[in-house]
Amino acid sequence: MDLRQLEYFVAVAEEQNFTRAAERVHISQSGVSAQIRQLERELGADLFDRSARAVTLTVAGKAALEHARAALAAAGAVGQAVGEVTDLIRGRVTVGMIIGCTLTPLFDALAAFHKAHPGVQISLLEDSSDRLLEGVRTGAVDLALVGTATATPDGLEALTIISERLVATVPAGHPLAKQRRVTLRDLLAYPIVCMPPGTGLRVVFDHACAAQGLRPAIALQASAADAIADLAARGLGVAILSDSMAESYGDRLTARTIDDVETPALLALVWKNAQNPSVRELLVHSRQAFTRTQADAAETRQAHPARGSGTQTGFPGSW
């Protein structure tokens, strides 16, 4: 057997699908299938049950999976160790970000990292926060920008980028716009427009409602803050956003902090293997990029207090 076969085996096991695995390792599906068959012949056992719609591991496959991952990690560590000694970082780093995310500091960090370490192949993928967190835990993703309700997700390290309260956002003529205080119970009378399940804002909102035994009517869901705001502006429901998101639409929507949702929604960089030199270096560039953006926003607010930065954080777009 060789490392290439083990890489394909792990890809199929994690994707539970030969087509998706082939896309992940950038070869044809027939090539993946042929290599897996050859590996099975060498091991003398089937690794996958192909009879169902989803490809699942056999008992032998389950026994082999962790050893295959360990072998790939060990092989990667050899190259990384040599790279560190020679002051060169090579290999591949997979970065995840929330669907619809437009936080340019992350892109600035990737560009600076690529310029400093052109030998590293960067892969960037979008997904929901819960799937990205699972990807970091399994090792499929090296570093991810996610929305979360906890500062340190289980089993991971994290760097909080944004921490903000949830707000209810409505058009100026809406009854809630006339109230000085808004609670979760106040929202029960209206349809809700919010992020889909699996996002950080939605987790905070759902947990807060569950804690009080409340079941709000989720009428519409969208992954982008712009879409949520547009729907609310047209009177289709009360938008649940973060402080900075809502502030971006202050010219046409009124925001009220939800008093009894004290847990903030967090945007964070999360990772598992800080020993990976590529991850360490990318974290350095990420910290620099996000800190620089915050500093620029603060300077803009100081120079033009009436105009402000457009958001409290200075980070553009949705998250």
C-alpha positions as CSV (number, residue, x, y, z in Angstrom):
1,M,0.0,0.0,0.0
2,D,1.1,3.6,-0.4
3,L,0.1,7.0,1.1
4,R,-2.0,7.9,-2.0
5,Q,-4.2,4.9,-1.4
6,L,-4.6,5.8,2.3
7,E,-5.5,9.4,1.4
8,Y,-8.2,8.2,-1.0
9,F,-9.5,5.7,1.6
10,V,-9.8,8.4,4.3
11,A,-11.5,10.8,1.8
12,V,-14.2,8.2,0.9
13,A,-14.7,7.3,4.5
14,E,-15.2,11.0,5.5
15,E,-17.3,12.0,2.5
16,Q,-19.3,8.7,2.4
17,N,-19.4,9.1,-1.3
18,F,-16.9,8.2,-4.1
19,T,-17.8,11.2,-6.3
20,R,-17.3,13.8,-3.5
21,A,-14.1,12.0,-2.5
22,A,-12.8,12.2,-6.0
23,E,-13.5,15.9,-6.2
24,R,-11.8,16.4,-2.9
25,V,-8.5,14.6,-4.0
26,H,-8.8,16.0,-7.5
27,I,-8.8,12.8,-9.5
28,S,-11.5,10.9,-11.4
29,Q,-14.0,8.7,-9.5
30,S,-12.8,5.6,-11.4
31,G,-9.2,6.4,-10.2
32,V,-10.3,6.5,-6.6
33,S,-12.3,3.3,-7.0
34,A,-9.4,1.5,-8.6
35,Q,-7.0,2.5,-5.9
36,I,-9.5,1.5,-3.1
37,R,-10.0,-1.9,-4.7
38,Q,-6.2,-2.4,-4.9
39,L,-5.9,-1.5,-1.3
40,E,-8.6,-3.9,-0.3
41,R,-6.9,-6.7,-2.3
42,E,-3.6,-6.0,-0.5
43,L,-5.4,-6.0,2.9
44,G,-7.5,-9.1,2.1
45,A,-10.8,-7.4,3.2
46,D,-13.5,-5.1,2.0
47,L,-13.2,-1.6,3.6
48,F,-16.5,-0.3,2.4
49,D,-20.1,-1.5,2.2
50,R,-21.2,-0.4,-1.3
51,S,-24.7,-2.0,-1.2
52,A,-26.5,1.1,0.2
53,R,-27.0,4.5,-1.3
54,A,-24.4,6.0,1.1
55,V,-21.0,4.3,1.2
56,T,-20.3,3.1,4.7
57,L,-17.3,1.5,6.4
58,T,-17.2,-2.2,7.1
59,V,-15.9,-3.5,10.4
60,A,-12.4,-3.9,8.8
61,G,-12.7,-0.3,7.4
62,K,-13.5,1.1,10.8
63,A,-10.5,-0.7,12.3
64,A,-8.3,0.7,9.5
65,L,-9.5,4.3,9.5
66,E,-7.7,5.8,12.5
67,H,-4.5,4.0,11.5
68,A,-4.7,5.5,8.0
69,R,-5.2,9.0,9.4
70,A,-2.3,8.5,11.7
71,A,-0.1,7.3,8.9
72,L,-1.0,10.4,6.8
73,A,-0.4,12.7,9.7
74,A,3.0,11.1,10.4
75,A,4.0,11.5,6.7
76,G,2.9,15.1,6.8
77,A,4.8,15.7,10.0
78,V,8.0,14.5,8.3
79,G,7.7,17.1,5.6
80,Q,6.7,19.8,8.0
81,A,9.7,19.1,10.3
82,V,12.1,19.3,7.4
83,G,10.4,22.5,6.2
84,E,10.7,24.1,9.6
85,V,14.4,23.2,9.8
86,T,15.0,24.8,6.4
87,D,12.7,27.7,7.2
88,L,10.3,26.6,4.5
89,I,6.7,25.7,4.9
90,R,5.1,23.4,2.3
91,G,2.1,21.3,1.9
92,R,-1.6,22.2,2.0
93,V,-3.8,24.1,4.4
94,T,-7.6,23.9,4.2
95,V,-9.5,27.0,5.5
96,G,-13.2,27.1,6.1
97,M,-15.5,30.0,6.3
98,I,-19.2,30.6,6.9
99,I,-21.5,30.6,3.8
100,G,-22.0,34.1,2.6
101,C,-19.1,35.5,4.7
102,T,-17.5,38.6,3.3
103,L,-15.0,39.5,6.0
104,T,-12.1,40.9,3.9
105,P,-9.5,40.6,6.7
106,L,-9.6,36.8,6.3
107,F,-8.9,37.3,2.6
108,D,-6.1,39.7,3.4
109,A,-4.6,37.1,5.8
110,L,-4.7,34.4,3.1
111,A,-3.0,36.8,0.6
112,A,-0.3,37.7,3.1
113,F,0.3,34.0,4.0
114,H,0.4,33.0,0.3
115,K,3.0,35.8,-0.4
116,A,5.2,34.6,2.5
117,H,4.8,30.9,1.8
118,P,4.0,30.3,-1.9
119,G,4.9,26.6,-1.4
120,V,1.7,26.0,0.6
121,Q,-1.4,25.1,-1.4
122,I,-4.5,27.0,0.1
123,S,-7.9,25.4,-0.1
124,L,-10.9,27.6,0.8
125,L,-14.4,26.2,1.4
126,E,-17.7,27.5,2.6
127,D,-20.1,25.6,4.8
128,S,-22.4,26.1,7.9
129,S,-20.7,26.7,11.2
130,D,-21.6,23.4,12.7
131,R,-20.2,21.4,9.8
132,L,-17.0,23.5,9.8
133,L,-16.5,22.8,13.5
134,E,-16.9,19.1,12.9
135,G,-14.5,19.4,10.0
136,V,-11.8,21.0,12.2
137,R,-12.4,18.3,14.8
138,T,-11.9,15.5,12.3
139,G,-8.9,17.2,10.7
140,A,-10.6,17.7,7.3
141,V,-10.3,21.5,7.9
142,D,-7.2,23.1,9.4
143,L,-8.6,26.5,10.3
144,A,-12.1,27.9,10.1
145,L,-14.0,31.2,10.6
146,V,-17.2,30.2,12.3
147,G,-20.2,31.6,14.2
148,T,-20.5,30.1,17.7
149,A,-22.2,30.5,21.0
150,T,-19.2,29.4,23.0
151,A,-15.7,31.1,23.2
152,T,-13.9,27.7,23.2
153,P,-15.8,25.0,21.3
154,D,-15.3,21.5,22.7
155,G,-11.9,20.0,21.8
156,L,-10.7,23.1,19.9
157,E,-8.7,26.3,20.3
158,A,-10.3,29.5,19.3
159,L,-9.6,33.2,18.8
160,T,-12.7,35.4,19.2
161,I,-13.0,38.0,16.4
162,I,-16.4,39.5,17.2
163,S,-18.7,39.2,20.3
164,E,-22.1,40.9,19.9
165,R,-25.6,40.8,21.4
166,L,-28.6,39.8,19.3
167,V,-31.0,42.5,18.2
168,A,-34.5,42.5,16.7
169,T,-34.6,44.6,13.6
170,V,-37.8,46.1,12.1
171,P,-39.0,48.9,9.8
172,A,-39.6,52.3,11.5
173,G,-43.4,51.9,11.6
174,H,-43.4,48.5,13.3
175,P,-44.9,48.2,16.8
176,L,-41.5,46.9,18.2
177,A,-39.8,50.1,16.9
178,K,-41.9,52.1,19.4
179,Q,-40.8,50.0,22.4
180,R,-37.7,51.0,24.4
181,R,-37.2,47.4,25.6
182,V,-37.7,44.2,23.6
183,T,-37.8,40.6,25.1
184,L,-38.1,37.2,23.5
185,R,-41.8,37.0,24.5
186,D,-42.4,40.3,22.6
187,L,-41.3,38.5,19.5
188,L,-43.9,35.7,19.8
189,A,-46.5,37.8,18.2
190,Y,-44.5,38.2,14.9
191,P,-43.0,36.0,12.3
192,I,-39.2,35.7,12.6
193,V,-36.6,36.1,9.8
194,C,-33.2,34.7,10.8
195,M,-30.2,32.6,9.9
196,P,-30.7,28.9,9.2
197,P,-29.8,26.2,11.8
198,G,-26.1,25.5,12.1
199,T,-25.1,29.1,12.2
200,G,-23.8,30.9,15.4
201,L,-26.5,33.5,15.6
202,R,-29.2,30.8,15.2
203,V,-27.7,28.7,17.9
204,V,-27.7,31.6,20.4
205,F,-31.3,32.5,19.5
206,D,-32.6,28.9,19.7
207,H,-30.9,28.2,23.0
208,A,-32.3,31.4,24.5
209,C,-35.8,30.5,23.4
210,A,-35.5,26.9,24.6
211,A,-34.3,28.1,28.0
212,Q,-37.6,30.0,28.5
213,G,-39.8,27.3,26.9
214,L,-40.6,29.6,23.9
215,R,-41.3,28.6,20.4
216,P,-41.2,31.5,18.0
217,A,-42.5,31.3,14.5
218,I,-39.5,31.0,12.1
219,A,-41.1,32.2,8.9
220,L,-38.1,32.9,6.7
221,Q,-34.4,31.9,6.7
222,A,-31.5,33.2,4.8
223,S,-27.7,32.8,5.1
224,A,-26.8,36.4,4.3
225,A,-27.5,39.4,6.5
226,D,-28.4,41.5,3.5
227,A,-31.2,39.1,2.6
228,I,-32.5,39.0,6.1
229,A,-32.6,42.8,6.3
230,D,-34.3,43.1,2.9
231,L,-37.0,40.7,4.0
232,A,-37.6,42.6,7.3
233,A,-37.7,45.9,5.5
234,R,-40.5,44.6,3.4
235,G,-42.6,43.8,6.5
236,L,-42.2,40.0,6.2
237,G,-41.0,39.5,9.7
238,V,-38.7,40.6,12.6
239,A,-35.1,40.1,11.6
240,I,-32.7,38.6,14.2
241,L,-29.2,40.0,13.6
242,S,-26.1,41.0,15.5
243,D,-25.4,44.6,16.6
244,S,-23.0,45.4,13.8
245,M,-25.1,43.7,11.1
246,A,-28.2,45.7,12.2
247,E,-26.2,49.0,12.3
248,S,-25.3,48.6,8.6
249,Y,-29.0,48.9,7.8
250,G,-29.8,51.8,10.2
251,D,-31.0,54.0,7.4
252,R,-34.1,51.8,6.8
253,L,-34.4,49.6,9.9
254,T,-34.7,50.1,13.6
255,A,-32.8,47.8,15.9
256,R,-33.6,46.9,19.5
257,T,-31.3,44.8,21.7
258,I,-33.2,41.7,22.9
259,D,-32.9,42.3,26.7
260,D,-33.1,38.7,27.9
261,V,-30.6,37.2,25.4
262,E,-27.4,38.0,27.3
263,T,-25.3,35.3,25.6
264,P,-23.4,37.0,22.8
265,A,-23.0,35.6,19.3
266,L,-19.4,35.1,18.5
267,L,-17.4,35.0,15.3
268,A,-14.2,33.1,15.9
269,L,-11.2,31.5,14.3
270,V,-11.0,27.8,15.4
271,W,-8.3,25.2,15.0
272,K,-7.2,21.9,16.5
273,N,-3.5,21.4,15.6
274,A,-1.4,24.4,16.6
275,Q,1.7,22.3,16.0
276,N,1.1,22.5,12.2
277,P,3.5,25.2,11.1
278,S,1.1,26.3,8.3
279,V,-1.7,26.8,10.8
280,R,0.6,28.7,13.2
281,E,1.8,31.0,10.4
282,L,-1.7,31.6,9.1
283,L,-2.9,32.5,12.6
284,V,-0.1,35.1,12.8
285,H,-1.3,36.7,9.6
286,S,-5.0,36.4,10.6
287,R,-4.4,38.2,13.9
288,Q,-2.5,40.9,12.1
289,A,-5.2,41.4,9.5
290,F,-8.2,41.5,12.0
291,T,-6.3,43.7,14.4
292,R,-5.4,46.1,11.6
293,T,-9.0,46.3,10.5
294,Q,-10.2,47.1,14.0
295,A,-7.5,49.8,14.4
296,D,-8.4,51.4,11.0
297,A,-12.1,51.4,12.0
298,A,-11.3,53.0,15.4
299,E,-9.2,55.7,13.7
300,T,-12.0,56.4,11.2
301,R,-14.5,56.8,14.0
302,Q,-12.2,59.2,15.8
303,A,-11.6,61.3,12.8
304,H,-15.2,61.3,11.6
305,P,-17.4,60.6,14.7
306,A,-20.6,61.6,12.9
307,R,-19.9,59.2,10.0
308,G,-18.6,56.2,12.0
309,S,-17.3,53.0,10.5
310,G,-20.5,51.5,9.2
311,T,-20.4,48.8,11.8
312,Q,-19.3,48.7,15.4
313,T,-16.5,46.3,14.6
314,G,-15.2,47.8,11.4
315,F,-15.6,44.4,9.6
316,P,-17.6,44.7,6.4
317,G,-20.3,42.4,5.2
318,S,-22.1,39.5,6.8
319,W,-21.1,36.7,9.1
